[in-house]
Amino acid sequence: MRKLVLFVATGAGSGYSPIAPGTVGSGVGLLLYLPLAGLGGATYVAVVGGIAVLGVWAAGRAERLFGQHDDGRITIDEVAGMLLSLAFLPCRLDVMVVAFLLFRVFDITKPPPARAAESLPGGLGVMTDDLVAGLYANVVGQLLWRVVLPGGLG
């Protein structure tokens, strides 16, 4: 069970990256998006929700193994947040790049209530701030692709 917890919590091992594990974990989310992008909207959201619930469980247990809250090796939160940032957006390279950049900005800056969400206990606190960042990135992405740049960058 320990190996499963660590595999999930570290975003398939991305949390062990010596450089920018959160960014690498976001990249794992981006790669995971590719096979999931063809799912219908409700199915996609259900899968992302399932990953988030699994992440709460794994992150909470990994915190105990690592001995600290929101240890940098825990990157399942970035995986789930990145996936949420792409919900209901077209599967296109320009969209994915912009969503990735937006998610990283919101994840790093943690605008309210993301910063406060970090203080929630256990895996819930680990996951929630990144899900809020993913939601913010998604809202900005939706505005960009539906209002500001209909049709995208090309």
NUPAMI-187908 format. One line per 10 residues: number of its first residue (from 1); their letters; for each residue x, y, z of C-alpha. Coordinates in steps of 0.001 Angstrom, whole numbers, padded with zeros to 6 digits. Each point is the difference from the previous one (the first is absolute). Layout:
<rs>
NUM = A = X:Y:Z; ...
</rs>
This chain:
<rs>
1 = MRKLVLFVAT = 000000:000000:000000; 002894:002354:000753; 001271:-000226:-003603; -003474:000732:-001380; -000413:003013:002303; 003375:001408:-001031; -000572:-000680:-003713; -003330:001845:000059; 001067:002788:002384; 003170:000781:-001938
11 = GAGSGYSPIA = -001865:000216:-003297; 001536:-003187:-001446; 003366:000947:001498; 000101:003576:-001314; 000294:001271:003568; 003488:-001460:000181; 001247:002341:-002726; 003017:001919:001351; -001100:003092:-001922; -003492:001541:000199
21 = PGTVGSGVGL = -001995:-003085:001062; -003261:001986:-000103; 000617:001001:-003597; 000953:-003571:-000892; -003188:-001228:001719; -001991:002501:-002055; 001675:-001474:-003076; -001203:-003450:001066; -003513:001463:000182; 000426:001394:-003502
31 = LLYLPLAGLG = 001116:-003398:-001316; -002894:-001722:001765; -002353:002500:-001639; 000814:-001290:-003486; -001791:-003377:000323; -002782:001544:002107; -000756:002966:-002279; -002339:-002019:-002214; -002330:-000831:002862; -003262:001913:000168
41 = GATYVAVVGG = -000060:002980:002351; -001886:-001697:002828; 002115:-003150:-000249; 003201:002057:-000050; -001067:001917:003108; -000952:-003272:001731; 003450:-001452:-000753; 001726:003158:001265; -002212:-000120:003096; 001028:-003614:000550
51 = IAVLGVWAAG = 003663:000953:-000316; -000569:002815:002507; -001641:-002357:002517; 002796:-002529:-000485; 002443:002879:000466; -001548:001038:003329; 000423:-003566:001227; 003562:-000456:-001303; 001234:003474:000980; -001307:-000420:003541
61 = RAERLFGQHD = 001819:-003293:000402; 003152:001278:-001704; 000131:002944:002395; 000302:-002475:002856; 002713:-001922:-001852; 001944:003164:-000854; -000614:001560:003416; -001267:003393:-001144; -003080:001722:-001407; 000020:000526:-003778
71 = DGRITIDEVA = 003492:-001391:-000491; 001469:001138:-003333; 000185:-003606:-001189; -003809:-000188:000013; -001014:001004:-003529; -003340:-001759:-000523; -001506:003408:000811; 001752:001519:-003029; -001141:-002898:-002178; -003649:000499:001008
81 = GMLLSLAFLP = 000168:003804:-000163; 001536:-000113:-003471; -002730:-002365:-001187; -002682:002308:001420; 001552:002988:-001771; -000680:-001741:-003344; -003622:-001044:000601; -002388:000998:-002811; 002814:001526:-002072; 001004:-001253:-003465
91 = CRLDVMVVAF = 002846:-002518:-000184; 002484:002152:-001894; 003650:000766:000572; -000530:003758:000424; -002764:-000614:002549; 002126:-002497:001924; 003016:002325:000147; -002043:002967:001208; -001918:-002135:002528; 003304:-001380:001307
101 = LLFRVFDITK = 001445:003503:000442; -003185:001332:001595; -000184:-002928:002398; 003625:000417:001070; -000523:003743:000618; -003122:-000599:002101; 001577:-002956:001813; 003106:001991:000924; -001750:003278:000918; -002981:-001673:001730
111 = PPPARAAESL = -002553:002832:-000170; -002853:-000184:002538; -001457:-002374:001001; 002783:-002332:-001215; 002491:001104:002677; -002572:-000522:002766; -000920:-003418:-001405; 003555:-001195:000675; -000744:000117:003718; -002741:-002618:-000270
121 = PGGLGVMTDD = 001068:-003203:001732; 001813:-002895:-001648; -000425:-000902:-003630; -002973:002348:-000348; 002254:003011:000564; 002638:-001369:-002368; -002505:-000480:-002816; -002401:002914:000415; 002377:002906:-000655; 001091:-001560:-003303
131 = LVAGLYANVV = -003580:-000750:-001001; -000834:003665:000646; 003015:000987:-002143; -001228:-002380:-002713; -003463:001519:000151; 001415:003527:-000316; 002155:-001067:-002953; -003032:-001616:-001616; -002162:003105:000392; 002700:002201:-001542
141 = GQLLWRVVLP = 000535:-002577:-002761; -003727:-000092:-000749; -000082:003796:-000237; 003032:000021:-002285; -001317:-002635:-002397; -003655:000988:-000001; 000169:003792:000255; 003447:001510:-000544; 001509:-002395:-002568; -002830:-002016:-001525
151 = GGLG = 001654:-002697:-002058; 003277:000169:001905; 003409:001414:-000780; 000338:-001364:-003540
</rs>
